[in-house]
Amino acid sequence: LGSTESLAEHPATMTHAGVDPLEREKLGITEDLVRLSVGVEHPDDLIWDLEQALNEV
């Protein structure tokens, strides 16, 4: 986060790992949540990357 490239992260185990699970749930930070921080890549590249990743899950 805070960089020029895009990043997908799992807040429950990364940025909010130290927050009590019940508090995370109140905040809407579930185990299924993935945060996407969009960088300066060309939109077509980002869309392609996301499509590839989503096709794998």
Sine and cosine of phi, psi and omega as CSV:
sin_phi,cos_phi,sin_psi,cos_psi,sin_omega,cos_omega
0.00,0.00,0.62,-0.78,0.01,-1.00
1.00,0.04,0.30,0.95,-0.01,-1.00
-0.87,-0.49,0.02,-1.00,-0.04,-1.00
-1.00,0.04,-0.24,0.97,0.02,-1.00
-1.00,-0.10,0.42,-0.91,0.02,-1.00
-0.95,0.31,0.47,-0.88,-0.04,-1.00
-0.53,-0.85,0.74,-0.67,0.16,-0.99
-0.97,-0.26,0.73,-0.68,0.00,-1.00
-0.65,-0.76,0.37,-0.93,-0.01,-1.00
-0.96,-0.29,1.00,-0.10,-0.10,-0.99
-0.82,0.57,-0.59,0.81,-0.06,-1.00
-0.88,0.47,-0.46,0.89,-0.01,-1.00
-0.91,-0.41,0.02,1.00,-0.02,-1.00
-0.86,-0.51,-1.00,-0.03,-0.13,-0.99
-0.92,0.40,-0.45,0.89,-0.04,-1.00
-0.88,-0.48,0.40,0.92,-0.03,-1.00
-0.88,0.48,-0.51,0.86,-0.03,-1.00
-1.00,0.08,-0.03,1.00,0.00,-1.00
-1.00,0.05,0.67,-0.74,0.02,-1.00
-0.80,0.59,0.71,-0.70,-0.04,-1.00
-0.81,0.59,-0.62,0.78,0.02,-1.00
-0.92,0.39,-0.62,0.79,0.05,-1.00
-0.92,0.38,-0.66,0.75,0.06,-1.00
-0.85,0.53,-0.69,0.72,-0.01,-1.00
-0.89,0.46,-0.66,0.75,0.06,-1.00
-0.86,0.50,-0.57,0.82,-0.01,-1.00
-0.99,0.14,-0.07,1.00,-0.01,-1.00
0.99,0.11,0.24,0.97,0.00,-1.00
-1.00,-0.10,1.00,0.04,-0.05,-1.00
-1.00,-0.03,0.15,-0.99,0.05,-1.00
-0.92,0.40,-0.35,0.94,-0.01,-1.00
-1.00,0.03,-0.17,0.99,-0.09,-1.00
-0.97,0.26,0.75,-0.66,0.13,-0.99
-0.83,-0.56,0.79,-0.61,0.01,-1.00
-0.99,-0.11,0.74,-0.67,0.05,-1.00
-0.92,-0.40,0.89,-0.45,0.08,-1.00
-0.97,-0.23,0.93,-0.38,-0.12,-0.99
-1.00,0.07,0.75,-0.66,-0.01,-1.00
-0.99,-0.14,-0.54,-0.84,-0.11,-0.99
-0.96,-0.27,0.23,0.97,0.04,-1.00
-0.89,0.46,0.32,-0.95,0.08,-1.00
-0.90,0.44,0.71,-0.71,-0.04,-1.00
-0.81,0.58,-0.62,0.79,0.01,-1.00
-0.89,0.45,-0.61,0.79,0.04,-1.00
-0.91,0.41,-0.68,0.73,-0.01,-1.00
-0.91,0.42,-0.70,0.71,0.02,-1.00
-0.88,0.48,-0.69,0.73,0.01,-1.00
-0.88,0.48,-0.73,0.68,0.00,-1.00
-0.87,0.50,-0.70,0.72,0.00,-1.00
-0.91,0.42,-0.67,0.74,0.03,-1.00
-0.87,0.49,-0.68,0.73,0.02,-1.00
-0.88,0.47,-0.70,0.71,-0.02,-1.00
-0.91,0.40,-0.70,0.72,-0.03,-1.00
-0.93,0.38,-0.50,0.87,0.05,-1.00
-0.93,0.36,-0.31,0.95,-0.01,-1.00
-1.00,0.01,-0.24,0.97,-0.04,-1.00
-0.96,-0.26,0.00,0.00,0.00,0.00
